[in-house]
């Protein structure tokens, strides 16, 4: 049985928690401007989510 790497899991969970309100706002009013604003306001969590597959690969 493989162990799940803890660091990437924690990083992804924290990124999702950080973006929780943005996801709620986007679910109500999805526009391109809202997506761009979310990316500009939260670059670190977006980067963590984009790079999550690489993080899982490196921590195995």
Kinemage of the C-alpha trace (Angstrom):
@kinemage 1
@onewidth
@group {chain A} dominant
@subgroup {mainchain}
@vectorlist {calphas} color= white
{ca unk a 1} P 0.000 0.000 0.000
{ca unk a 2} L 1.362 3.406 -0.994
{ca unk a 3} L 1.594 6.263 1.449
{ca unk a 4} L -0.093 9.482 0.458
{ca unk a 5} L 2.409 12.341 0.594
{ca unk a 6} L 1.258 14.661 3.361
{ca unk a 7} L 2.833 17.958 2.236
{ca unk a 8} L 1.081 18.220 -1.154
{ca unk a 9} L -2.248 17.188 0.361
{ca unk a 10} L -1.995 19.883 3.039
{ca unk a 11} L -0.962 22.507 0.470
{ca unk a 12} L -3.886 21.681 -1.815
{ca unk a 13} L -6.361 21.732 1.081
{ca unk a 14} L -5.072 25.099 2.279
{ca unk a 15} L -5.265 26.491 -1.264
{ca unk a 16} L -8.862 25.309 -1.604
{ca unk a 17} L -9.751 26.852 1.759
{ca unk a 18} L -8.191 30.136 0.670
{ca unk a 19} L -10.220 30.125 -2.553
{ca unk a 20} L -13.486 29.010 -0.931
{ca unk a 21} L -15.148 32.432 -1.060
{ca unk a 22} L -13.971 33.013 -4.630
{ca unk a 23} L -15.550 29.711 -5.684
{ca unk a 24} L -18.814 30.759 -4.039
{ca unk a 25} L -18.768 34.122 -5.799
{ca unk a 26} L -17.958 32.506 -9.137
{ca unk a 27} L -20.767 29.987 -8.718
{ca unk a 28} L -23.236 32.858 -8.319
{ca unk a 29} L -21.912 35.168 -11.043
{ca unk a 30} L -19.434 33.531 -13.409
{ca unk a 31} L -17.745 36.078 -15.655
{ca unk a 32} L -14.326 36.328 -17.195
{ca unk a 33} L -13.659 39.470 -15.169
{ca unk a 34} L -14.421 37.593 -11.940
{ca unk a 35} L -12.035 34.786 -12.885
{ca unk a 36} L -9.259 37.245 -13.711
{ca unk a 37} L -9.852 39.115 -10.452
{ca unk a 38} L -9.699 35.876 -8.469
{ca unk a 39} L -6.404 34.916 -10.103
{ca unk a 40} L -4.929 38.369 -9.488
{ca unk a 41} L -6.012 38.445 -5.830
{ca unk a 42} L -4.869 34.897 -5.003
{ca unk a 43} L -1.800 33.995 -7.098
{ca unk a 44} L -0.228 31.601 -4.555
{ca unk a 45} L -3.233 29.264 -4.121
{ca unk a 46} L -3.809 29.272 -7.879
{ca unk a 47} L -0.155 28.348 -8.402
{ca unk a 48} L -0.378 25.549 -5.845
{ca unk a 49} L -3.443 24.095 -7.552
{ca unk a 50} L -1.882 24.355 -11.006
{ca unk a 51} L 1.325 22.706 -9.809
{ca unk a 52} L -0.384 20.079 -7.611
{ca unk a 53} L 0.259 17.153 -10.007
{ca unk a 54} L 3.964 18.014 -10.073
{ca unk a 55} L 4.015 18.273 -6.268
{ca unk a 56} L 2.469 14.818 -5.923
{ca unk a 57} L 4.945 13.418 -8.409
{ca unk a 58} L 7.979 14.933 -6.645
{ca unk a 59} L 6.924 13.875 -3.148
{ca unk a 60} L 6.512 10.191 -4.025
